[in-house]
Amino acid sequence: MTAFQYKIKSRHGRVSRGIIATDSPLDARTILSTKDLTLISLKPLRAWQRLFQKIELQPQEILSLFNSLAQLCRAGLPLREALKALEGDSTKQSYQPLVRLLEQGSSFSTALKQSALLTNELLLSFIKQAERSGDYPHAFDQVVSHLHWMETLKKRLKKTLSYPLFVLALSVTLLIFLMTFVVPQLLDLYKMSSLEIPPMTQALLTVSHYSPPLLMGIGSLFGTVFLMGFILVNYSRYNVFLRNRFLKGLLKTPLIGQHLRDILLLQYTTSVQALLTAQKESIVSAMDCAEQNLHPSFFRSLFRQPRFDVEKGSAFSEALHTHFPLPESILKMLQVGEKSGALALALKHVTQYIDKNLQDSLEKFIQRLGPLMLLLVGGFLLFIIGAIFLPLYGGLGSLEGL
């Protein structure tokens, strides 16, 4: 299928934009041109546009949509009528293309994916289960519950890292300001005076002279590296080898690599546990869906071989531990769950255990990082202050000698 970017106008005059995936432009026009909709424009979505354009609904928008759908379906409204009701209440998002796909016989999960409103395989699997059982409100509650958990995890990580990043940014800004505007003015006065300039001040003079181009060069380098890494990790289709090498190196980085592995394991085990609990499907199907929920593809490859081993008859804990080494405590919990036939419950305990350990390790990391940052920044500030005041101290000593 080809993705198309569309712009439509409802009969009430509201203009909406979105993405739809169809086999041809004609199919897209058929879906989007109705008595209630006027198609304004339809263009193929270019690869570079994915870098800058929001494609899928944001987490808060998904939460709002499925919360509302769960309430409306519990009130007795059919799914299509519930979407039409939300269409009337919404001021930003148009669900008319989604309704049209449902009217043409598409399943709700297929319509969501085809209209690019939801592409997360784990969340779509909850909806596919509802399509088989008919219990849409329960599936929508599962989507909301899982999204709440993911958003809570993201907020905790951001909250933990925000303080040291703020201190680092403030310190760097202060140093740049001092080296660019304050220090050169003071040192120019020393140059014009007859004061003897000590080696420390000479060193500061040299650093101050080269600091503007040096800072611009370092900033440009970091910006280029960040942009290249962002493109390689998220959107590269032609540099898979470089992207995989970058991520592989990131996993081996001290401290950062271990935390990244913990986050991956937490996301994977949470997905497997949710699928086993909700769908009562085989462990292989749950592993496959949880694997598809990891991005980018390099992270999925880390859990692909364990799934192959389980398909051949290996135990889940053994296969996972062989290719993605687990702490002894987690391995024992999984083995107990397999022996007792309660793997889903064991995975729930494992996710709680990993979540708690991850939070504790991040807090310890920040506690160690804070003093180190203060030491480095404080040492450089002391160097600047010493270099500025040493000539004054020497000049006062000369005056006392007279």
DAGIGI-V661183 format. One record per residue. PSI is psi in whole degrees, 0 to 359 (NA if undefined). Layout:
psi
PSI
PSI
//
This chain:
psi
152
138
133
142
125
162
121
162
128
171
344
0
5
131
132
152
153
188
141
141
121
173
334
162
328
318
320
318
324
320
322
347
104
180
338
349
143
121
120
313
153
117
146
140
117
157
321
336
336
340
327
354
137
122
300
159
144
157
317
326
321
317
314
317
309
333
314
318
320
317
317
320
324
332
354
1
137
160
315
321
325
319
322
323
319
327
321
329
332
143
349
311
135
129
10
316
324
317
320
319
322
320
333
2
1
148
163
319
318
319
320
317
320
327
5
22
329
123
0
118
325
313
323
329
327
319
323
322
321
326
331
322
337
359
76
317
320
319
319
323
322
319
313
317
315
320
322
317
315
318
323
318
316
318
321
317
317
319
321
321
347
319
307
325
322
315
318
314
318
319
315
319
317
316
319
318
315
314
338
323
322
305
314
323
316
318
331
324
320
323
321
345
175
14
143
130
116
166
322
318
324
319
319
324
316
314
318
324
321
0
317
307
327
316
321
320
316
317
317
320
312
320
319
316
317
315
317
317
320
315
317
318
320
323
359
130
342
355
48
321
312
319
316
322
320
313
324
318
324
321
334
355
133
143
299
317
318
319
322
319
321
319
318
315
321
315
319
310
325
319
315
316
317
320
318
322
319
322
345
33
179
157
327
316
319
319
321
315
319
325
318
341
353
138
145
190
333
321
326
324
336
333
7
316
321
322
320
319
321
323
329
357
359
155
150
313
318
315
318
319
329
319
345
82
131
152
152
322
318
319
317
319
318
320
321
319
322
319
325
354
18
57
322
318
320
320
326
316
324
315
320
321
314
318
314
315
322
316
317
317
324
320
319
321
317
322
326
326
324
304
325
317
316
322
315
312
317
321
319
322
320
321
316
314
317
318
329
319
344
315
322
318
319
322
320
323
322
321
321
327
330
NA
//
